[in-house]
Amino acid sequence: MDRFSFLNAAHTEFFAQLYDQYLENPDSVEPSWRSFFQGFDFGMTTYNEENPVDQIANFASSNTDVSLVSDKLQKEFNVLKLIDGYRSRGHLFTKTNPVRERRTTSPTLEITNFGLSSADLNTVFDAAKVINIQPCTLQEIIKHLDTIYCQHIGVEYMYIRKPEVVEWIQKKLGVNDNQPNFSADEKKSILNKLNQAVSFENFLHTKYVGQKRFSLEGGESIIPALDALLEKAAEKGVEQFVMGMAHRGRLNVLANIFGKSTQDIFGEFDGKDYDQEYFDGDVKYHLGLTADKVTATGKKININLAPNPSHLETVGAVIEGITRAKQDKYFPNDFSKVLPIAVHGDAAIAGQGILYEIVQMAQLDGYKTGGTIHIVINNQVGFTTNYLDARSSTYCTDVAKVTLSPVLHVNADDAEAVVHAMSFALDFRMQFGKDVFIDLLGYRKYGHNEGDEPRFTQPVLYKIIAKHKNPRDIYMEKLLADGVIDNTFVKGLEQEYKSNLEINLEESRKKDLTIITPFMKNEWKGFEQVSDVEMLKKVDTTFPKEGLTEVANVICNLPTDKKFISKIQKLINDRKTMFFETNKLDWAMAEHLAYGSLLKEGYDVRISGQDVERGTFSHRHAVVKVEDSEEEVTLLSNLEGATGKFNIYNSLLSEYGVLGFDYGYALANPNTLTIWEAQFGDFSNGAQIMIDQYISCGEDKWNNQNGIVLLLPHGYEGQGAEHSSARMERYLQLCARHNMYVADCTTPANFYHLLRRQMKTTFRKPLIVFTPKSLLRDPRVVSTVEEFATGSFQETFDDITVNKEEVKTLVFCTGKFYYDITAERENLGRNDVAVVRIEQLFPLPVEQLKDIIAKYPNADDYVWAQEEPKNMGAYSFMLMNFDLVKWRLASLKAYAAPASGSYTRAKRRQADALRMVFDKNLYR
């Protein structure tokens, strides 16, 4: 088929117009036409003086066979295709793997695949101008392209859709033909950091034989690269760095980048106890650190390495939240000052789904951080799994294409190339505020840990690795050959670093305890760590009625110059009626008044989750839309005299990644009420790793306080398994000592005081709140303005409606079931039954419960009542934690699913549970 037949299918005038458009703005025409016009210009300018538009028109309108088209023009087009081939696919043919042959990829970049031959090698082509060099021979063009795209750095970027970004990358790659060009002093600095990396691992391998340390060996070049990154970023104005990484190389990074005392590291290896009693600590390769450093040019920087558990990629979400919190707190509207750096493993970045959630946050208003530098320490094996069995994608970094982020694949044995790639990544991030990925292709010298035998599963690979020189020795030989250093310089580096390690080891063994340095201690200045005894003490959460009235005036009045749908207008008017006329405030008003009062006191409020602006149950309406324009109006942002900021964001459809982000946000800003709300409580299942590994035990493992609030809608209204239960039992099972609060409130005022207490304490604990659904609009679930202004959070509510002398049955319950029980009691006329509400399940207010029980001298029937099945809810928790009385259970039977999908069956089961409350003979 005639490859130019498409030109005969359009009118001459069309080509003329399109060519004029191209001349005015090349980027405005479709890429294939742009390439055509570029090739046309290059191929025809030297051949005749005819008007170029006429040339195109004549060519397109003629019936000339393709054989008559200038052979030169066709060759120019072919060279353009070759250039595009290198740009698009050159990364597949690089020398980036230090220990394996690359997989064969076809078609190759052989010139015959582009309609060229060896006979064309000495022909001069104008197409060279596309790669910013003067017209030259095909052989020179190929050499130039091979140098840029096919050496120790492979670059993926041609899928990026913004021409200005592609052009910037191409110009950047053209500097030094994408090859490093460091001074002698810079090369010595690289060697010095490489020596530290290698010597540190060798020292530990000798002194602590067989101990797990997740050695960096095979990827040591990340140390000089990180060092160069910090130095150069500081010169560009970055003041704080937030870094997350998995196990491999963490100890090396802590010692040689963060400056952690090797005495402390050795103490951790020796297994000494900690210098503090109130936390249990974590293994040494999970720990984080915050440090203040001064760069070589005198710039002061703050660097943070977040602690993380063995769920490898969870920390990626956490560091994004930490970064955003620091940006919001210290540098509002300037993302450039805080730089997140995420270090991944190759198997983890390809296999862990949270990475997709994190990259999808990268450009969203509520979660963006101005671009993250992602670095993969690519071992080419995950635990014992070869990379061919670990992913379907070509590269472990292919998730980068989701956000059209460039990827640089680099040979980890070439330290200069690694540092060069890091410099490129930094420049890109600072220029565009977007993510960029570096795939550091190396190897893992030992097994998954130093006690594993890797030859069991990769015998051929580990024969190669056993004979392979480390990156320091490779680079040292290069510098010796180039005359940059001599043997004396090398010996001095090795001896000095090793001597310091020996001294620190000796000093470490004189100490009895291991010292754990607090993470982000500046942010947590003034906060104390407390026991569960302190958590149960009353906190002053009052707020003047006059102040509440000011808040109410703002949230009860829409702008008069804008038009809103009638339902919104009615909802806001109903708020006004509640506060100023009936004095019966509902759950939504409690929320808004809590936020508004805190904003007036100078605290920030951040809420995120799925559909939180309106609220899943259409109760919140923190953001309302103008009817005609969809302009957003956030009433709480209009509070006069409020120094706190109110931010609420509808999240992407993610629980795991978003909760991780918000946990990180709360970790870095304890003076912000940080809330994550699940659309339905059971949806928190998707974020269970964050709950298990961070929220419930972060303080115990890493000495990190955190005030994150989880709002989990909970209540049995016949909506099926996933829309009924927030899995209360799971959170209660995680509770111990002083790790978090768990509450299930029954009144708006108590919820209001609970939220305020979260900020008014001198400490921070995670707060889990089981929030209502049907109770949001239940006329019984209201509080007065006075209860907001003068009350406090109540851990328990005694029954004030009964004569305590007459009570025979004392019922304990939480949440919505209280209203069902009391309604049934009224229906039955049972004055001998009292109902006690436990509003805070953890820490359990045992002394308060004892006092309440003592007020009922004639009670001999003690009931634990719950709407959840017997094997769920709080029943097992109460059995373990409150043995003062012998419980009789009133609940559903034990079930595998939390609730029935049939509304009729669900109502029948709940009616059975209610009957059990009042009839002890029905006990199961």
LOBA-271689 format. One line per 10 residues: number of its first residue (from 0); their letters; for each residue y, x, z of C-alpha. Coordinates in pm, whole numbers. Each point is the difference from the previous one (the first is absolute). Example, Ala and Ser with C-alpha at 12.3 -4.5 7.8 and 13.67 -1.06 7.14 Angstrom:
! residues 2
0) AS) -450:1230:780  344:137:-66
END
This chain:
! residues 924
0) MDRFSFLNAA) 0:0:0  353:113:-80  136:123:334  354:-89:-111  -83:-350:-126  177:-155:298  328:115:-157  -54:-232:-297  -26:-305:225  370:-26:94
10) HTEFFAQLYD) 323:-51:-187  214:301:-93  293:-130:201  -217:0:310  -61:374:-28  368:68:-50  97:-197:309  -273:158:208  99:348:-112  364:-65:86
20) QYLENPDSVE) -111:-117:342  -205:316:38  296:222:-92  220:-174:258  -258:-3:282  -345:148:-69  -143:-142:325  85:-356:-105  -266:-13:-272  -371:-40:49
30) PSWRSFFQGF) -171:340:66  -209:5:-317  308:-70:-213  191:265:193  -272:253:-83  8:-112:-363  376:50:-29  -17:336:180  -264:118:-243  191:-142:-293
40) DFGMTTYNEE) 313:191:103  -190:322:46  -189:-35:-324  278:-107:-234  324:168:103  -64:313:-203  -133:-163:-315  278:-209:-153  343:-140:63  -88:-365:-42
50) NPVDQIANFA) 120:-230:278  -277:-10:262  8:-380:23  -42:-17:-376  -289:243:24  -175:-226:251  81:-311:-198  -115:153:-329  -313:134:158  -81:-330:170
60) SSNTDVSLVS) 76:-224:-301  -179:208:-260  -360:-36:-97  -39:375:20  -347:106:103  -24:206:318  -116:298:-202  348:23:-149  169:13:342  120:343:84
70) DKLQKEFNVL) -286:204:146  257:172:216  110:-332:149  -359:-95:77  -56:334:169  314:-47:211  -140:-330:113  -330:166:82  172:267:207  183:-276:189
80) KLIDGYRSRG) -338:-158:72  -127:337:121  297:34:235  -62:-352:127  -368:89:45  85:295:225  247:-208:198  -245:-288:45  -331:182:32  73:365:64
90) HLFTKTNPVR) -87:-42:367  -362:-60:-104  -27:353:-138  162:207:275  -138:294:195  40:-180:331  -352:15:144  -64:329:181  -376:-43:49  -135:-236:-266
100) ERRTTSPTLE) 14:-41:-373  206:-300:-102  -173:-306:-131  2:-19:-380  259:-245:-127  36:-121:-355  179:-9:-226  126:347:73  338:149:-85  -141:184:-301
110) ITNFGLSSAD) 255:-16:-282  -254:-148:-238  8:-318:212  366:-37:-100  -29:49:-375  86:370:19  -198:309:-87  3:375:44  191:18:-328  295:-159:177
120) LNTVFDAAKV) 17:249:288  267:215:-159  205:-289:-137  337:-58:167  47:-355:126  323:-174:97  -203:-212:244  38:288:245  342:-147:83  -178:-282:187
130) INIQPCTLQE) -113:254:260  345:154:17  -71:316:-197  125:110:-340  -209:-68:-311  -296:238:10  -354:39:-120  -278:-235:100  -170:290:176  310:56:216
140) IIKHLDTIYC) 29:-373:71  -363:-11:117  50:303:223  308:-160:152  -182:-329:63  -306:175:140  217:196:244  173:-313:128  -289:-245:11  -331:185:11
150) QHIGVEYMYI) 21:286:248  -25:-28:380  216:-314:20  -95:-317:-184  256:-279:-7  -55:-373:-48  315:-197:-72  -3:-157:-348  -92:-342:142  344:-18:166
160) RKPEVVEWIQ) 203:-271:-172  352:120:68  121:235:-277  250:172:230  -279:92:243  -225:130:-277  287:202:-145  81:149:343  -363:104:47  -21:155:-345
170) KKLGVNDNQP) 317:200:55  -126:110:341  -328:115:-150  192:194:-260  161:220:266  -200:325:-7  -259:-189:-206  -125:-159:326  -86:345:134  110:142:338
180) NFSADEKKSI) 277:257:3  37:129:356  187:302:129  -182:284:175  115:-128:340  -121:-352:-79  -337:138:-105  -28:194:327  81:-317:191  -274:-187:-183
190) LNKLNQAVSF) -246:278:80  105:-1:365  -73:-372:38  -326:38:-190  -99:278:235  75:-220:301  -211:-279:-144  -299:222:-79  18:209:316  25:-307:223
200) ENFLHTKYVG) -320:-145:-143  -182:333:16  102:44:364  -125:-344:103  -322:49:-196  -66:320:193  106:-113:348  -135:-356:-6  -319:25:-202  -132:-335:-121
210) QKRFSLEGGE) 276:-207:159  151:-277:-208  344:85:-127  0:-145:-354  104:328:-152  265:25:-269  -191:277:-182  13:-66:-371  337:-172:28  205:260:189
220) SIIPALDALL) 273:2:-264  134:-326:146  146:205:288  250:204:-207  68:-315:-205  88:-206:307  210:284:136  193:19:-328  34:-378:-8  164:-13:343
230) EKAAEKGVEQ) 237:282:-87  108:-142:-335  21:-360:123  226:108:285  230:160:-256  12:-335:-180  111:-177:316  -329:-124:146  25:6:379  -329:-154:113
240) FVMGMAHRGR) -354:18:-131  -282:-240:82  -346:118:-91  -343:-156:15  -330:166:-80  -369:-24:61  -209:255:190  -41:275:-255  257:270:53  182:-183:281
250) LNVLANIFGK) -37:283:255  124:250:-256  301:-217:-83  76:-50:370  -10:373:66  162:141:-313  244:-274:-105  81:-187:320  -13:303:226  -240:-153:253
260) STQDIFGEFD) -96:253:263  -334:153:-88  -56:32:376  -10:-380:15  -231:-15:-302  -236:250:160  7:-204:322  -115:-301:-200  -282:204:-151  -105:111:347
270) GKDYDQEYFD) -34:-366:100  228:13:303  120:-313:173  351:-133:-63  304:62:217  61:-377:28  -230:-252:164  113:-326:-158  -142:56:-347  -332:117:-140
280) GDVKYHLGLT) 122:195:-301  -171:48:-333  -182:270:-190  221:289:-105  -3:-79:-371  142:-352:59  308:108:193  358:-7:-126  318:184:87  377:-19:-23
290) ADKVTATGKK) 199:320:-31  357:107:-65  30:296:-234  270:212:-156  -48:98:-364  56:348:-141  354:-102:-95  79:-147:342  -56:-370:-71  -125:-199:299
300) ININLAPNPS) -288:-234:-85  -226:-233:194  -364:-11:-108  -264:-250:108  -375:0:-57  -138:-338:103  -329:-17:191  -277:-199:-161  -363:-103:50  -299:63:-223
310) HLETVGAVIE) 87:-296:-222  157:250:-230  268:-176:-198  130:-236:270  271:249:91  155:-32:-345  132:-344:89  109:117:346  212:288:-128  175:-231:-246
320) GITRAKQDKY) 96:-222:292  115:296:208  207:125:-292  166:-337:-61  79:-37:370  167:340:7  192:-78:-318  119:-334:139  92:150:335  161:331:-91
330) FPNDFSKVLP) 97:-26:-367  61:-366:-103  -3:-49:-377  -89:365:-64  -370:57:-64  52:363:-98  33:135:355  -356:-74:114  -292:113:-215  -354:-136:41
340) IAVHGDAAIA) -285:234:-95  -353:-140:-22  -290:245:-19  -325:-156:-119  -358:97:-63  -129:-60:-351  -286:-230:100  225:-196:235  291:-58:-237  -241:-126:-265
350) GQGILYEIVQ) -220:-203:232  228:-152:262  156:-329:-104  297:40:233  144:253:-246  52:-279:-251  177:-207:265  223:293:93  106:82:-356  74:-367:-62
360) MAQLDGYKTG) 252:19:285  181:296:-154  281:-196:-169  13:-315:213  321:-61:193  -166:-33:339  -224:305:-33  143:254:-244  82:347:129  160:166:-301
370) GTIHIVINNQ) -314:163:-133  -297:175:158  -145:336:-95  -376:-50:-8  -214:314:15  -376:-10:-50  -207:281:147  -269:-45:-263  -332:140:122  -190:-161:-291
380) VGFTTNYLDA) -244:-140:254  19:-265:270  -226:77:296  -310:63:-215  91:-220:-299  87:161:-332  319:-123:-160  -195:-155:-291  -163:-233:252  322:-63:191
390) RSSTYCTDVA) 220:-169:-258  3:-166:-340  348:123:-91  62:327:-181  206:141:284  8:-73:371  376:-51:-41  -16:-278:-258  143:-243:257  332:175:-76
400) KVTLSPVLHV) 15:-182:-332  49:-330:185  360:101:70  34:215:-314  26:312:215  -46:343:-159  -303:206:101  -29:379:-1  -351:145:4  13:358:127
410) NADDAEAVVH) -248:284:38  -5:72:376  -89:364:-65  340:56:-165  240:-1:294  308:39:-216  -100:-295:-215  -50:-212:313  344:91:137  152:-61:-344
420) AMSFALDFRM) -162:-345:-20  127:-85:348  352:92:-108  -34:-229:-303  -124:-283:224  292:37:239  255:3:-283  -156:-314:-148  1:-186:331  360:93:75
430) QFGKDVFIDL) 112:-89:-353  -170:-339:-36  -101:-109:352  -355:-62:-122  -349:115:98  -153:312:-151  -355:133:34  -139:354:13  -374:41:-49  -80:338:156
440) LGYRKYGHNE) -332:85:-160  -196:237:220  -327:-7:189  -145:-25:349  -142:331:119  -239:-148:257  -156:-341:48  185:-312:105  37:181:330  -89:355:86
450) GDEPRFTQPV) -339:-99:139  -120:-165:-322  -212:170:-264  163:-80:-338  -282:156:-203  -222:-295:87  193:-217:-244  204:237:-219  -212:316:-35  141:117:-334
460) LYKIIAKHKN) 362:-58:94  -35:184:330  -154:302:-165  323:25:-202  219:-60:306  -182:265:204  103:266:-253  350:-135:-61  304:189:133  248:-186:218
470) PRDIYMEKLL) 350:-77:-137  163:269:217  -216:278:-139  45:-125:-354  377:-5:40  8:331:188  -180:173:-287  245:-149:-247  302:122:196  -155:344:45
480) ADGVIDNTFV) -64:23:-374  358:-110:-71  139:258:243  168:-263:216  -181:121:315  -214:291:110  -305:27:225  215:84:302  182:-332:-31  -328:-192:-11
490) KGLEQEYKSN) -150:177:301  318:-61:198  -11:-373:-67  -364:-31:100  26:212:312  314:-163:136  -130:-356:-35  -345:77:137  147:187:298  213:-303:90
500) LEINLEESRK) -307:-222:-13  -195:235:226  284:7:255  30:-379:-1  -375:-43:38  1:227:304  298:-185:153  -157:-338:-74  -313:85:197  210:65:309
510) KDLTIITPFM) 103:-367:5  -210:-275:156  140:-299:-190  93:-93:-356  360:-109:-57  59:-285:-245  351:-5:-148  143:-354:-35  54:-135:-351  361:-94:-86
520) KNEWKGFEQV) 116:56:357  368:-27:-100  -50:-357:-115  -173:-84:329  249:155:236  57:-230:298  -329:-191:-35  -274:39:261  -374:-45:-15  -131:-256:246
530) SDVEMLKKVD) -319:-148:138  -113:-362:-17  152:-50:346  346:72:-145  -77:-219:-301  -45:-300:233  337:41:173  271:-250:-79  266:101:-251  346:-153:-17
540) TTFPKEGLTE) 13:-182:-334  287:-238:77  282:-44:-247  318:-203:68  16:-356:-128  335:83:-159  -168:273:-204  -279:-234:-104  262:-250:-111  161:266:-220
550) VANVICNLPT) -337:72:-160  -69:-372:-44  334:-55:-173  -99:259:-261  -359:-112:-64  92:-370:1  270:13:-266  -43:74:-370  289:139:-209  207:-294:-119
560) DKKFISKIQK) 85:157:-336  -364:12:-113  -245:-272:-97  -342:-17:166  -291:-234:-62  3:-307:221  -307:97:199  162:327:104  318:-180:96  -200:-245:212
570) LINDRKTMFF) -196:280:168  319:183:99  156:-325:120  -310:-67:211  52:337:165  354:-98:89  -118:-328:147  -262:178:213  242:242:153  320:-199:31
580) ETNKLDWAMA) -126:-357:54  -361:-53:112  -46:335:179  -359:15:-122  -53:329:-182  -312:64:-207  -193:315:-87  215:100:-297  316:-27:208  -164:218:266
590) EHLAYGSLLK) -65:266:-261  350:-5:-143  163:6:343  -219:293:106  97:197:-309  366:-95:21  31:89:368  -160:339:-59  231:66:-295  296:-79:223
600) EGYDVRISGQ) -130:256:250  -20:272:-264  -369:-7:-84  -115:-12:-362  -261:-250:-116  -243:61:-285  -255:-261:-107  -242:34:-288  -312:-168:-128  -107:-249:-261
610) DVERGTFSHR) 261:-276:-47  171:74:331  350:-80:-126  -84:-369:-24  -308:15:221  -351:-100:-106  46:-337:168  357:-43:-122  143:19:350  201:323:5
620) HAVVKVEDSE) 238:-6:-296  165:324:108  104:36:-364  116:-306:-192  70:-23:-373  303:-144:-173  -131:-281:-218  151:94:-336  -1:379:10  -277:89:250
630) EEVTLLSNLE) 254:217:179  -146:96:337  182:-91:320  -116:159:326  185:-181:276  -90:246:277  179:272:-194  326:-186:60  5:36:379  349:101:104
640) GATGKFNIYN) 5:292:241  -369:81:-52  -59:373:-31  -369:-39:-79  -127:-48:-356  -233:-280:-106  -247:75:-280  -277:-230:-112  -218:66:-304  -268:-194:-182
650) SLLSEYGVLG) -271:261:-41  -234:67:-285  -339:-170:39  -127:272:230  -100:11:365  -145:349:41  279:196:-167  288:-215:124  -114:-2:363  -42:378:-22
660) FDYGYALANP) 354:27:-133  142:-218:277  -197:188:265  161:320:-130  341:-168:3  -40:-100:364  -126:349:81  324:156:-120  247:-260:126  -79:-144:346
670) NTLTIWEAQF) 333:-185:10  -98:-223:-289  -205:-313:66  -256:62:-274  -216:-301:-86  -288:-44:-241  -118:-356:-56  -333:-95:-152  13:-301:-228  -296:-132:199
680) GDFSNGAQIM) -127:183:306  -338:80:-148  168:184:-288  53:286:243  -365:82:-74  130:181:-306  198:231:228  -272:52:259  -3:380:-39  368:17:93
690) IDQYISCGED) -68:-217:304  -309:188:115  112:356:-72  376:-10:64  136:-306:177  -261:-34:272  -38:368:84  287:208:-142  150:60:342  -336:98:148
700) KWNNQNGIVL) -93:236:-284  332:149:-105  245:-77:279  192:-230:-239  164:-314:129  57:-279:-249  166:-340:31  -140:-168:-311  -33:-380:30  -277:-189:-180
710) LLPHGYEGQG) 53:-372:-50  -337:-159:-76  -1:-377:-71  -292:-148:194  -124:-351:74  -277:-240:-94  132:-276:-221  -297:-47:-230  119:250:-264  -321:199:-29
720) AEHSSARMER) -116:338:122  274:226:-135  285:-235:88  -97:-73:360  -71:310:201  189:329:37  -317:149:150  144:17:350  -322:151:131  42:314:-210
730) YLQLCARHNM) 339:87:149  -115:-71:354  -302:223:-53  238:281:-90  209:-45:315  -32:254:283  219:169:256  355:-23:-133  -37:-2:-377  166:-325:-115
740) YVADCTTPAN) 115:-353:79  -194:-306:-119  164:-341:33  -55:-362:-103  313:-195:90  32:-377:35  378:-49:20  289:113:-220  190:141:297  -293:212:109
750) FYHLLRRQMK) -35:136:-353  373:74:-2  -22:198:325  -315:178:-119  181:132:-309  301:103:205  -218:174:256  -139:215:-280  340:169:-35  128:-21:357
760) TTFRKPLIVF) -270:215:160  39:376:50  -329:53:-183  -165:-127:-316  -342:-158:-43  -145:-181:-302  20:-377:40  -257:-238:-149  118:-362:-4  -221:-291:-105
770) TPKSLLRDPR) 262:-234:-141  -40:-373:-71  -17:-202:-317  -4:-374:80  199:65:318  294:123:-206  107:-362:-44  -172:-168:291  261:-202:198  -171:106:325
780) VVSTVEEFAT) 59:370:-77  369:32:84  219:183:252  353:-43:126  291:234:-60  5:71:375  -360:122:-13  106:250:-263  313:113:183  -133:39:353
790) GSFQETFDDI) -378:22:-12  -238:289:-48  -340:53:-156  -272:-176:197  -346:156:-13  -148:-325:134  103:-364:36  -140:-197:291  -43:-374:-37  305:-166:156
800) TVNKEEVKTL) -99:-354:-97  -287:-49:249  -53:-41:373  -179:321:79  -188:-156:293  -168:-247:-236  -116:255:-253  -374:59:-26  -14:162:-344  224:296:-78
810) VFCTGKFYYD) 19:74:-373  128:328:-145  94:30:-366  242:157:-247  218:-119:-286  -36:-321:-197  -309:-125:184  221:-67:302  171:-287:-182  -333:-144:-112
820) ITAERENLGR) -140:12:354  305:-154:166  12:-278:-259  -366:-79:68  58:15:376  277:-256:-34  -221:-215:-220  -279:8:262  234:-33:297  -160:297:174
830) NDVAVVRIEQ) 230:101:287  -269:228:145  33:253:-283  268:272:-10  65:218:-305  122:358:42  136:189:-300  -52:372:-34  285:112:-224  -77:373:18
840) LFPLPVEQLK) -362:98:-31  57:375:26  88:148:233  -163:-295:176  222:-126:288  -286:-1:249  216:-26:313  190:-296:-142  -327:-175:-80  -128:62:351
850) DIIAKYPNAD) 314:-155:143  -35:-304:-225  -365:-54:96  93:19:369  233:-299:-48  -295:-229:-81  -199:-22:326  -239:-271:-118  -80:132:-346  -366:92:-46
860) DYVWAQEEPK) -34:-22:-378  157:285:-196  10:-40:-376  83:244:-272  100:-216:-296  50:123:-356  -2:-152:-345  -173:309:-144  -380:28:-11  -179:129:309
870) NMGAYSFMLM) -48:349:-147  366:25:-101  336:-57:165  78:132:349  -315:-114:185  -184:333:9  320:179:91  59:-230:298  -361:46:115  52:376:5
880) NFDLVKWRLA) 345:6:151  21:-289:245  -299:-56:228  176:-171:290  -149:-331:-110  -315:-108:-179  103:-137:-336  -131:-313:-167  59:25:-375  142:-279:-210
890) SLKAYAAPAS) 0:105:-363  -170:-31:-333  -352:138:-27  -48:355:-121  46:26:-375  3:273:-263  319:-129:-162  310:-70:209  30:-364:-114  -153:-263:-223
900) GSYTRAKRRQ) 135:-61:-347  -38:-375:46  297:-169:165  -222:-276:135  -252:241:147  273:220:149  158:-299:175  -338:-113:132  -72:343:143  339:24:167
910) ADALRMVFDK) -47:-345:149  -331:122:143  173:299:157  265:-230:150  -265:-226:151  -159:302:164  327:74:180  -26:-330:186  -380:-31:34  -183:286:168
920) NLYR) -334:-150:-100  71:94:-362  5:373:76  -191:196:-261
END
